[in-house]
């Protein structure tokens, strides 16, 4: 093919790409207008029935056009997710519950601290980041201080987004100074903070505990969970939940002990499984490039999850393992499960191996069924 013909085809393709981006922009404008109408009518942003109709139409249109249906559905799913993000952000901003109020984020330059700073600022709060590390991105904050002491007494909301050990110290200091605003932590574990929570409530501080079950890169809260642990001040818990009311997050109430018991499995065991996976790979003599060339679908999926775990803060992950009073049982269960699998293979016990898989399949199918029903 002559170079000039190839260039012409590429130019036509570039024009089509530009047209598609323009169509996406027009679609987002319509989405924003629909979101405003939903808010005016008191309707929720997410409509699962409507989403199902959109996907069905995309599949039919793809078949008529000779396009792979999965390609069309994946494209529409991305657009729907972006649409929900726009509507959720608009709803949060429209509520404006933080107008004229100030929030202090202690540990505000950490990744979750910055997430909460952006989240509160979108609601109209004036946000102060307190972190000795200095501003990670000066554009994100109106104000930054290295030391929070002396600032908290007149803040409407105080978020403690520090490492777990530091969080306990900070909460105890807040109990001594008795700030008038809402106080909550965002730690992955709660039992190590029990004494600090009791001190806050005894001092009359409006304190509660929050655990966002998502990472700092999340923009859309639809389908995500935020756990609220009432530490003895129900009005404070309700106030914290109100901050998330405009979002599409699933707000979950849980006791302190139930929270940490579940986190032993949800975080502790899943982290340990992936750490063991990439540790075994790192100790092998197999070149990473070779594994990449011959990897399977299952291996790729596991590698993706393990890579994300490997990129996280190892000291935080050690805290999640070591400081959970309920964390040992899930690790023992994981070790026993691995020993069971290894034992069945070593003994040539095919029936025992099959029984393990069938029991697990039944559990997983029930889990998926409950998950779908919950939506």
HUVENGI-V146372 format. One record per pair of residues at least 6 apart in sequence whose ideal C-beta (glycine too) atoms are under 8 Angstrom apart, sorted by the first residue. I is the first residue (numbers start at 1). J is the second residue. If there is no record, write none. Layout:
i/j
I/J
I/J
This chain:
i/j
24/79
27/79
27/83
28/82
28/83
28/86
31/83
31/86
31/87
32/86
32/87
32/90
34/87
35/45
35/86
35/87
35/90
35/91
36/90
38/44
38/45
38/87
39/90
39/91
39/94
44/248
45/84
45/87
45/88
45/91
45/222
45/248
46/84
46/222
46/248
48/375
51/80
54/76
54/80
55/73
55/76
55/77
58/69
58/72
58/73
58/75
58/76
59/69
59/72
59/73
61/67
61/72
62/68
62/69
62/71
62/72
62/73
63/69
81/220
84/220
84/222
84/248
85/219
85/220
88/220
88/221
88/222
88/246
88/247
88/248
89/122
91/246
91/247
92/119
92/122
92/123
92/246
92/247
93/122
93/123
93/124
94/246
95/123
95/245
95/246
96/123
96/124
97/123
97/124
97/242
97/243
97/246
98/120
98/121
98/123
98/124
98/125
98/126
98/156
98/157
99/124
100/124
101/124
101/125
101/126
101/156
101/157
102/125
102/126
102/127
102/128
102/154
102/155
102/156
102/157
103/117
103/120
103/125
103/126
103/127
103/128
103/155
103/156
103/157
103/158
103/159
104/127
104/128
104/130
104/148
104/151
104/152
104/155
104/157
104/158
104/159
104/181
105/113
105/116
105/117
105/120
105/127
105/128
105/129
105/130
105/159
105/161
106/113
106/130
106/131
106/148
106/158
106/159
106/160
106/161
106/162
106/170
107/113
107/130
107/131
107/160
107/161
107/162
107/163
107/166
107/167
108/114
108/116
108/117
108/127
108/128
108/129
108/130
108/131
108/141
108/144
108/161
109/129
109/131
109/133
109/134
109/135
109/136
109/144
110/131
110/161
110/162
111/215
111/216
112/161
112/186
112/212
112/216
113/129
113/131
113/159
113/161
113/162
114/129
114/136
114/137
114/140
114/216
115/212
115/216
115/218
116/159
116/161
116/186
117/127
117/129
117/140
117/141
118/140
119/243
120/127
120/157
120/159
120/243
121/127
121/142
123/243
123/246
125/156
125/157
126/142
126/143
127/141
127/142
127/143
128/141
128/142
128/143
128/144
128/145
128/151
128/155
129/135
129/140
129/141
129/143
129/144
129/145
130/144
130/145
130/146
130/147
130/148
130/151
131/144
131/146
132/146
132/147
134/144
134/146
135/141
135/144
138/144
145/151
148/170
149/173
152/158
152/174
152/177
152/179
152/181
153/177
153/179
153/180
154/180
154/181
155/179
155/181
156/181
156/182
157/181
157/182
157/243
158/174
158/179
158/181
158/182
158/183
158/184
159/184
159/185
159/186
160/167
160/170
160/171
160/174
160/183
160/184
160/185
160/186
160/187
161/185
161/186
162/170
163/315
163/316
163/319
164/187
164/188
164/189
164/192
164/193
164/316
164/319
164/323
165/192
165/319
167/185
167/187
167/193
167/196
168/192
168/193
168/195
168/196
171/183
171/185
171/193
171/196
171/197
171/199
171/200
171/207
172/195
172/196
172/199
174/183
174/200
174/205
174/207
175/196
175/199
175/200
175/202
175/203
175/205
176/203
178/203
178/204
178/205
179/205
181/206
182/206
182/207
182/208
182/236
182/239
182/240
183/200
183/205
183/206
183/207
183/208
183/236
184/207
184/208
184/209
184/210
184/236
184/240
185/193
185/209
185/210
186/210
186/211
186/212
187/193
187/209
187/211
188/211
188/263
188/267
188/316
188/319
188/320
189/260
189/263
189/319
189/320
189/323
189/324
190/197
190/209
190/211
190/229
190/256
190/259
190/260
191/256
191/257
191/260
191/323
191/324
191/325
191/326
192/323
192/325
193/209
194/256
197/207
197/209
197/231
197/232
197/256
198/231
198/232
200/207
200/231
200/233
201/207
201/231
201/232
201/233
205/233
206/233
206/235
206/236
206/239
207/231
207/232
207/233
207/236
208/228
208/229
208/230
208/231
208/233
208/236
208/237
208/239
208/240
209/228
209/229
209/231
209/256
210/226
210/227
210/228
210/229
210/240
211/226
211/227
211/228
211/229
211/259
211/263
212/224
212/226
212/227
213/224
213/225
213/226
213/227
213/266
214/221
214/224
214/225
218/224
220/248
221/244
221/247
221/248
221/249
222/247
222/248
222/249
223/248
223/250
223/375
224/249
224/250
225/249
225/250
225/251
225/252
226/244
226/249
226/250
226/251
226/252
227/252
227/253
227/254
227/259
228/237
228/240
228/241
228/251
228/252
228/253
228/254
229/237
229/254
229/255
229/256
229/259
230/237
230/253
230/255
231/256
237/253
241/251
244/251
245/251
254/262
257/326
260/324
260/325
260/326
260/327
261/326
263/320
263/324
263/326
263/327
264/324
264/326
264/327
264/328
264/329
264/330
264/331
265/330
267/320
268/320
268/321
268/324
268/327
268/330
268/331
269/330
269/331
269/333
269/334
271/309
271/317
271/320
271/321
272/321
272/330
272/331
272/334
273/334
274/302
274/305
274/306
274/309
274/310
275/309
275/310
275/317
276/338
277/302
277/306
278/306
278/307
278/309
278/310
281/288
281/291
291/299
295/303
309/317
320/327
321/327
321/331
340/356
341/353
341/356
343/349
344/350
344/352
344/353
344/356
345/353
